[in-house]
């Protein structure tokens, strides 16, 4: 059975059946199929790569150990993201989330950050990459101003464009309630950006290039190890299953567009983490692996 070939195009149903039958390769493939998605949602949710990696590992363990409880009453993808949602909404607050502020406080913090030119400093990384890192870091910080429920709904509903039918299943609320909560999250976030962010409103004085040096000094941008651009696979918008016809008459908002242009990155130590997970005593006993 272990000689059977699996890849990321193999259906979830086959991978689940083979995994539960004790096929280690099938379970490894199933994990690979969702690991990067979970990591990128975690990275957007908490804004820290190390914490996101830990969360991804914790969620994968839950998914694997609960795999035999999946009853196929919904799509496996929906079931997976419901586990993600429950874990993220109930976890302990991390270092950035613990210090999360309101939009008003966040805006005040940006105002207090001095405008400086990167040319006054010497870094090994190109200035344009540092500015991009500062921009992404700042936008992740904006998301932390939303409460957990709003943030999760925004990530799955606006960034990854899950439909209200799937989003409501994941959040375990009605479709109408999901749409209302998504609208409120977008309104709060986009009102702040319209009043503060120079990326959206050119009349706003705040510019990423002028704040980057300050972000570096405060530790939000690491000029040696870029948190949000390392091991980039593509961008979020290119990972989404878009139906071209659905956008033929619509204009994607500038707000949504700049968030969806954030890098979609590979989870750290990808293969090693999977092998470590599958070699753990709990997983071996659950699936009768040798």
Helices and strands as residue ranges (DSSP letters): H 12-20, H 24-46, H 49-65, G 67-69, H 76-90, H 95-98, H 103-112, G 118-120, H 127-143, H 148-154, I 155-159, H 164-171, H 175-196, H 208-218, E 232-235, H 236-239, G 244-247, H 254-260, E 263-265, H 270-278, H 281-287
